[in-house]
Amino acid sequence: MSISMLKGIHRRVLGLSKDDQVIGKNGFVAGGGGGPVIVFPSPDTVALFEDFLTDASGFGMSDTGLHTMTINDTGVAGQFFYSKTGDTGIKGGLQAGTNGVYRITSSLTVATATPAAASRGLVGKQLAWKANQGPGNEPGRLRFGARIKANQYPTATSGDWAGMFFGFTDSGGHETPVYDTGRSGDSGASAVTIASDLVGFLWGTGGDTGWRGVSAKSTAGDSGDQQVTLTTAAPTANKWVTLEVEVTGGVAKFYVDGIPKGSISAPVSSSAALTPCVYFHDTGGATNLDIDWINVSAPRDTGL
């Protein structure tokens, strides 16, 4: 293929083939410019985009045949994620309607009032991602993004639990990576980490007033656990919000609707195998969490 290389804005390089096809050296990105980003696959970028328009059950996949992680699966969610649950009071499934949406629904009669037992999660089918993946000595650029909305962002009362997590974890089973034990405003933020390596967004319980960026490195519950306040206003119920986290150069950067809100240095072990996930639990009331899409990407690792 004959390619004509043209210098683009911001000193980036674009390629035009003889068939007028646009070629980008490091792949293609939609959005940006102060808005959310979706990264597409390319020869140099491994990426998945799940729009929840179908599930994988129609492909005849066997949980014990093709999947590489041993977990107690209770269903499927799109082509790239398991649907996981620890309590029958929490349900989830693809929703009829436009765009493709996966909905997780809590119950007023949840049997087990703990985050680990009373939650549902969407978990990637493989631990296929690392913060340092990429060719040679180039820094990785591991990204997670999800467009979500909830009919309410619950706080805990009378010993109930409520929380959400969006990002990466090193666990492939049904394990809520991190949850909040209760707090009094942002200055009193507290969280319990379960996974040894995780990075993402946390909505906790008690007195939450905004999103937090959280991470754990190497060992859960030690000094490697970190968190940063990203927003101080509660998310608006029934309004879509896009949450993105990018780990590059040893720093996790957090974006809400495309706007940078905070960062954490040394968030995870760079060589830890991770999987994307969404976890939700609300043991005190009926709450719906809708997920429009999930996008995950990183440089393709050639092993060199």
Secondary structure in CASP SS format (residue, H / E / C, confidence):
PFRMAT SS
TARGET T0000
AUTHOR 0000-0000-0000
METHOD secondary structure of the structure
MODEL  1
M C 1.00
S C 1.00
I E 1.00
S E 1.00
M E 1.00
L E 1.00
K E 1.00
G C 1.00
I H 1.00
H H 1.00
R H 1.00
R C 1.00
V E 1.00
L E 1.00
G E 1.00
L E 1.00
S E 1.00
K C 1.00
D C 1.00
D C 1.00
Q C 1.00
V E 1.00
I E 1.00
G E 1.00
K C 1.00
N C 1.00
G C 1.00
F C 1.00
V E 1.00
A E 1.00
G E 1.00
G C 1.00
G C 1.00
G C 1.00
G C 1.00
P C 1.00
V E 1.00
I E 1.00
V E 1.00
F C 1.00
P C 1.00
S E 1.00
P C 1.00
D C 1.00
T E 1.00
V E 1.00
A E 1.00
L E 1.00
F E 1.00
E E 1.00
D C 1.00
F C 1.00
L C 1.00
T C 1.00
D C 1.00
A H 1.00
S H 1.00
G H 1.00
F H 1.00
G C 1.00
M C 1.00
S C 1.00
D C 1.00
T C 1.00
G C 1.00
L C 1.00
H C 1.00
T C 1.00
M C 1.00
T C 1.00
I C 1.00
N C 1.00
D C 1.00
T C 1.00
G C 1.00
V E 1.00
A E 1.00
G C 1.00
Q C 1.00
F C 1.00
F E 1.00
Y E 1.00
S E 1.00
K E 1.00
T E 1.00
G C 1.00
D C 1.00
T C 1.00
G C 1.00
I C 1.00
K E 1.00
G E 1.00
G E 1.00
L E 1.00
Q E 1.00
A C 1.00
G C 1.00
T C 1.00
N C 1.00
G C 1.00
V E 1.00
Y E 1.00
R E 1.00
I E 1.00
T E 1.00
S C 1.00
S C 1.00
L C 1.00
T C 1.00
V C 1.00
A C 1.00
T C 1.00
A C 1.00
T C 1.00
P C 1.00
A C 1.00
A C 1.00
A C 1.00
S C 1.00
R E 1.00
G E 1.00
L E 1.00
V E 1.00
G E 1.00
K C 1.00
Q C 1.00
L C 1.00
A C 1.00
W E 1.00
K C 1.00
A C 1.00
N C 1.00
Q C 1.00
G C 1.00
P C 1.00
G C 1.00
N C 1.00
E C 1.00
P C 1.00
G C 1.00
R E 1.00
L E 1.00
R E 1.00
F E 1.00
G E 1.00
A E 1.00
R E 1.00
I E 1.00
K E 1.00
A E 1.00
N C 1.00
Q C 1.00
Y C 1.00
P C 1.00
T C 1.00
A C 1.00
T C 1.00
S C 1.00
G C 1.00
D C 1.00
W C 1.00
A E 1.00
G E 1.00
M E 1.00
F E 1.00
F E 1.00
G E 1.00
F E 1.00
T E 1.00
D C 1.00
S C 1.00
G C 1.00
G C 1.00
H C 1.00
E C 1.00
T C 1.00
P C 1.00
V E 1.00
Y E 1.00
D C 1.00
T C 1.00
G C 1.00
R C 1.00
S C 1.00
G C 1.00
D H 1.00
S H 1.00
G H 1.00
A C 1.00
S C 1.00
A C 1.00
V E 1.00
T E 1.00
I C 1.00
A C 1.00
S C 1.00
D C 1.00
L E 1.00
V E 1.00
G E 1.00
F E 1.00
L E 1.00
W E 1.00
G C 1.00
T C 1.00
G C 1.00
G C 1.00
D C 1.00
T C 1.00
G C 1.00
W C 1.00
R E 1.00
G E 1.00
V E 1.00
S E 1.00
A E 1.00
K C 1.00
S C 1.00
T C 1.00
A C 1.00
G C 1.00
D C 1.00
S C 1.00
G C 1.00
D C 1.00
Q E 1.00
Q E 1.00
V E 1.00
T E 1.00
L C 1.00
T C 1.00
T C 1.00
A C 1.00
A C 1.00
P C 1.00
T C 1.00
A C 1.00
N C 1.00
K C 1.00
W C 1.00
V E 1.00
T E 1.00
L E 1.00
E E 1.00
V E 1.00
E E 1.00
V E 1.00
T E 1.00
G C 1.00
G C 1.00
V E 1.00
A E 1.00
K E 1.00
F E 1.00
Y E 1.00
V E 1.00
D C 1.00
G C 1.00
I E 1.00
P E 1.00
K E 1.00
G E 1.00
S E 1.00
I E 1.00
S E 1.00
A C 1.00
P C 1.00
V C 1.00
S C 1.00
S C 1.00
S C 1.00
A C 1.00
A C 1.00
L E 1.00
T E 1.00
P E 1.00
C E 1.00
V E 1.00
Y E 1.00
F E 1.00
H E 1.00
D E 1.00
T C 1.00
G C 1.00
G C 1.00
A C 1.00
T C 1.00
N E 1.00
L E 1.00
D E 1.00
I E 1.00
D E 1.00
W E 1.00
I E 1.00
N E 1.00
V E 1.00
S E 1.00
A E 1.00
P E 1.00
R C 1.00
D C 1.00
T C 1.00
G C 1.00
L C 1.00
END
